């Protein structure tokens, strides 16, 4: 194992890698969702365990559940919570 896979506290690059997304995508989700994190000085810090639990507690049906007309895409599904473009 490398040093970054042994550590419990991750920086933004390591947290994005843990979730398998780019830093750009992770940063967008960080600002639009309730990711467990702490900002210390100018840097974000993340608990490896908390991120894994956060992903595990997610429910895809919450993402697609209708919430009125606001935020609906052309296919009728709610996508307003994750306005993430492709890298």
ABEGO torsion letter per residue (X at the ends): XBAAAABABBBAAAAAAAAGBBAAAAAAAAAABBBBBBBBEABBBBBAAAAAAAAAABBAAAAABBBEABGBBAAGBBAAABBBBBX
